[in-house]
Amino acid sequence: MKLIKAEEIEFFYILPEDDLVKEETTLINNLIMPESQNCFNRRMGGYASEQLIETLQNGTDTRLAIFKVNARLATIPLKKEYDAYQTHCLFWTNKDINLKELDQKIKDDSYTDEDFRNAVIAKVQYAFCRHCRNKYIALVCDKEIYMSMYIPKHIPLSDNYYKKIDMIKTIRCPNCNELIGLFVLRFFDKVEDGN
């Protein structure tokens, strides 16, 4: 794992050989299944399978990364803010990216912003199709993190989130081919059939 800065955003880039299971802190803090199985389009909580984490960590177009975000404690009347670190996935929209070469550039400190121009910050969550009522585990563009990261004030949100959205080819429901209402980058598993 290495702290880097790309496109004005500082984050920890997780290399494929990093052993996340042995880390002292919980790095995969948002890959958890919700307690209620009826929650739709929410982050996963209870740990995602090691196989899924390995798939994201070693993918040909994905890497895991840890971002510093500013969070608010809504239950406190003063709405105090605190810093939090969240593990997300970087998904490259250009299929000609060679992430093994990028991994080496990260190790050598020879990477540039151009290496991350086509990377979108994503999260693993449930995706529910309201048409056929199927629920999937999916990789989805994470709008919230773009709004809660420490992005320099001189860079408007539109330069971070909206330009990334324009690069995404949204995937439709694998069962009925309808839009799900999320910027789905990849489906992993079907959780349950519709009624």
BALUM-167251 format. One line per field, with one value per residue (C-alpha): residue number from 1; residue in three letters; chain; y, x, z. Coordinates in Angstrom, 3 decimals. Layout:
<nodes>
n = (NUM,...)
res = (Ala,...)
chain = (A,...)
north = (Y,...)
east = (X,...)
up = (Z,...)
</nodes>
This chain:
<nodes>
n = (1,2,3,4,5,6,7,8,9,10,11,12,13,14,15,16,17,18,19,20,21,22,23,24,25,26,27,28,29,30,31,32,33,34,35,36,37,38,39,40,41,42,43,44,45,46,47,48,49,50,51,52,53,54,55,56,57,58,59,60,61,62,63,64,65,66,67,68,69,70,71,72,73,74,75,76,77,78,79,80,81,82,83,84,85,86,87,88,89,90,91,92,93,94,95,96,97,98,99,100,101,102,103,104,105,106,107,108,109,110,111,112,113,114,115,116,117,118,119,120,121,122,123,124,125,126,127,128,129,130,131,132,133,134,135,136,137,138,139,140,141,142,143,144,145,146,147,148,149,150,151,152,153,154,155,156,157,158,159,160,161,162,163,164,165,166,167,168,169,170,171,172,173,174,175,176,177,178,179,180,181,182,183,184,185,186,187,188,189,190,191,192,193,194,195)
res = (Met,Lys,Leu,Ile,Lys,Ala,Glu,Glu,Ile,Glu,Phe,Phe,Tyr,Ile,Leu,Pro,Glu,Asp,Asp,Leu,Val,Lys,Glu,Glu,Thr,Thr,Leu,Ile,Asn,Asn,Leu,Ile,Met,Pro,Glu,Ser,Gln,Asn,Cys,Phe,Asn,Arg,Arg,Met,Gly,Gly,Tyr,Ala,Ser,Glu,Gln,Leu,Ile,Glu,Thr,Leu,Gln,Asn,Gly,Thr,Asp,Thr,Arg,Leu,Ala,Ile,Phe,Lys,Val,Asn,Ala,Arg,Leu,Ala,Thr,Ile,Pro,Leu,Lys,Lys,Glu,Tyr,Asp,Ala,Tyr,Gln,Thr,His,Cys,Leu,Phe,Trp,Thr,Asn,Lys,Asp,Ile,Asn,Leu,Lys,Glu,Leu,Asp,Gln,Lys,Ile,Lys,Asp,Asp,Ser,Tyr,Thr,Asp,Glu,Asp,Phe,Arg,Asn,Ala,Val,Ile,Ala,Lys,Val,Gln,Tyr,Ala,Phe,Cys,Arg,His,Cys,Arg,Asn,Lys,Tyr,Ile,Ala,Leu,Val,Cys,Asp,Lys,Glu,Ile,Tyr,Met,Ser,Met,Tyr,Ile,Pro,Lys,His,Ile,Pro,Leu,Ser,Asp,Asn,Tyr,Tyr,Lys,Lys,Ile,Asp,Met,Ile,Lys,Thr,Ile,Arg,Cys,Pro,Asn,Cys,Asn,Glu,Leu,Ile,Gly,Leu,Phe,Val,Leu,Arg,Phe,Phe,Asp,Lys,Val,Glu,Asp,Gly,Asn)
chain = (A,A,A,A,A,A,A,A,A,A,A,A,A,A,A,A,A,A,A,A,A,A,A,A,A,A,A,A,A,A,A,A,A,A,A,A,A,A,A,A,A,A,A,A,A,A,A,A,A,A,A,A,A,A,A,A,A,A,A,A,A,A,A,A,A,A,A,A,A,A,A,A,A,A,A,A,A,A,A,A,A,A,A,A,A,A,A,A,A,A,A,A,A,A,A,A,A,A,A,A,A,A,A,A,A,A,A,A,A,A,A,A,A,A,A,A,A,A,A,A,A,A,A,A,A,A,A,A,A,A,A,A,A,A,A,A,A,A,A,A,A,A,A,A,A,A,A,A,A,A,A,A,A,A,A,A,A,A,A,A,A,A,A,A,A,A,A,A,A,A,A,A,A,A,A,A,A,A,A,A,A,A,A,A,A,A,A,A,A,A,A,A,A,A,A)
north = (0.000,3.410,6.963,8.791,11.930,11.857,14.372,16.548,13.715,12.034,8.380,5.013,2.846,-0.846,-3.039,-6.599,-8.166,-6.299,-8.706,-6.945,-9.783,-9.216,-5.421,-4.281,-1.833,-2.722,-1.505,-2.976,-0.937,-0.347,-3.756,-4.995,-6.583,-4.725,-6.480,-6.401,-8.384,-6.100,-3.046,-2.137,-0.097,0.192,-0.474,-3.937,-4.431,-7.784,-8.519,-9.195,-12.505,-12.717,-13.884,-10.655,-8.521,-10.421,-9.951,-6.172,-6.005,-8.009,-7.097,-6.067,-2.835,-2.482,-1.706,-0.993,2.381,4.074,7.647,10.207,11.624,14.173,12.718,14.293,12.797,13.447,12.315,15.090,18.392,20.443,18.280,17.881,16.659,13.988,12.370,8.844,6.502,4.441,1.660,1.969,0.552,2.360,1.216,2.159,2.803,2.472,-1.174,-0.525,0.202,-2.094,-2.048,-4.189,-1.371,1.186,-0.831,-0.599,3.141,3.541,1.670,3.777,7.093,7.599,7.701,10.819,12.207,10.834,7.290,8.041,10.167,7.236,5.895,6.152,5.743,2.969,0.945,-2.524,-2.526,-4.176,-3.165,-3.868,-4.019,-2.663,-4.208,-7.907,-7.657,-9.277,-8.129,-8.227,-7.478,-4.773,-2.305,1.159,4.653,6.283,9.776,10.305,9.996,12.664,14.991,14.143,13.957,16.681,18.141,21.499,24.380,25.570,22.340,22.334,19.131,19.033,18.581,15.500,13.729,14.754,14.278,10.771,9.987,10.949,8.172,5.429,3.075,2.110,-1.598,-2.737,-5.495,-8.852,-10.464,-8.015,-5.482,-2.513,0.384,-0.067,3.625,3.415,3.893,0.174,-0.666,-4.429,-7.078,-9.869,-12.191,-12.415,-12.382,-13.449,-13.934,-11.602,-12.538)
east = (0.000,1.355,0.170,-0.040,-1.617,-3.362,-5.761,-5.372,-6.638,-4.404,-5.158,-3.609,-3.197,-3.453,-1.103,-2.096,0.521,-0.690,-2.129,-5.284,-6.380,-3.388,-3.813,-4.375,-7.135,-10.265,-9.535,-12.504,-14.897,-17.566,-17.667,-20.225,-23.669,-26.571,-28.264,-31.619,-31.680,-34.494,-32.247,-31.845,-29.099,-27.038,-23.440,-22.534,-21.643,-20.363,-17.376,-17.504,-15.997,-12.231,-12.657,-14.474,-11.861,-9.097,-10.927,-11.030,-7.467,-5.990,-8.318,-7.270,-9.278,-9.719,-7.626,-8.598,-7.768,-8.317,-9.622,-9.812,-13.310,-14.965,-17.905,-20.489,-21.934,-25.615,-26.617,-24.643,-26.571,-23.471,-22.879,-19.205,-17.114,-14.447,-12.054,-12.680,-10.899,-12.952,-11.852,-13.224,-12.455,-10.817,-12.315,-10.602,-13.042,-10.372,-9.762,-6.232,-4.904,-2.152,-2.465,0.645,2.625,0.791,1.570,5.251,4.939,3.379,6.296,8.808,6.959,6.811,2.987,1.198,-2.339,-2.800,-2.599,-5.739,-7.675,-9.972,-10.295,-13.663,-14.106,-16.631,-18.157,-19.584,-23.265,-26.588,-28.273,-32.002,-33.896,-37.394,-38.505,-37.710,-37.160,-33.714,-31.031,-27.321,-23.975,-22.542,-19.681,-21.252,-19.819,-19.736,-21.244,-21.014,-17.255,-16.735,-18.796,-17.127,-13.449,-10.983,-10.852,-9.107,-11.585,-10.374,-11.598,-15.393,-17.340,-18.265,-14.601,-14.402,-17.728,-19.517,-16.537,-16.123,-19.816,-19.446,-16.848,-19.104,-21.019,-23.848,-24.605,-28.221,-29.852,-28.421,-31.858,-34.267,-31.871,-33.607,-31.783,-31.368,-31.042,-27.410,-24.151,-23.335,-19.827,-19.959,-22.293,-20.817,-23.506,-27.267,-28.426,-32.023,-34.694,-37.644,-41.111)
up = (0.000,-0.913,-0.274,-3.607,-5.048,-8.418,-9.946,-6.821,-4.565,-1.995,-1.253,-0.404,-3.505,-2.616,-4.617,-5.628,-3.356,-0.242,2.328,3.454,5.702,8.006,8.295,11.889,10.973,9.051,5.558,3.772,5.884,3.274,1.607,4.093,3.770,5.411,8.334,6.579,3.365,2.141,1.812,-1.825,-3.482,-0.307,0.530,1.572,5.198,7.100,5.046,1.349,0.427,0.253,-3.336,-4.298,-2.533,-4.371,-7.665,-7.136,-5.825,-8.717,-11.581,-15.062,-14.678,-10.880,-7.807,-4.221,-2.679,0.672,0.623,3.400,3.683,5.903,7.765,10.017,13.143,12.467,15.950,17.643,17.774,16.922,13.856,14.595,11.711,11.822,9.401,8.211,5.852,3.451,1.160,-2.354,-5.752,-8.649,-11.955,-15.223,-18.066,-20.765,-21.576,-22.875,-19.365,-18.134,-14.351,-13.848,-15.477,-13.340,-10.201,-11.093,-11.760,-8.309,-6.727,-8.703,-8.129,-11.897,-12.242,-13.503,-13.388,-16.902,-15.480,-13.427,-15.931,-16.807,-13.250,-11.515,-7.755,-7.152,-4.323,-3.981,-3.095,-3.748,-6.995,-7.211,-10.518,-10.011,-13.327,-12.794,-8.996,-9.062,-6.656,-7.500,-5.957,-8.191,-8.580,-8.770,-9.290,-5.846,-5.999,-2.239,-2.014,-4.654,-2.471,0.837,-0.128,0.597,-2.884,-3.200,-3.274,-6.690,-8.300,-8.713,-8.095,-11.771,-12.671,-10.461,-10.529,-13.702,-15.992,-14.561,-15.109,-18.771,-19.188,-17.846,-20.080,-17.763,-17.659,-17.686,-15.653,-16.801,-16.549,-18.245,-19.848,-18.164,-16.494,-12.739,-11.880,-10.775,-12.639,-12.591,-13.780,-13.238,-11.849,-9.738,-8.349,-8.374,-4.758,-5.227,-7.900,-8.316,-7.146)
</nodes>
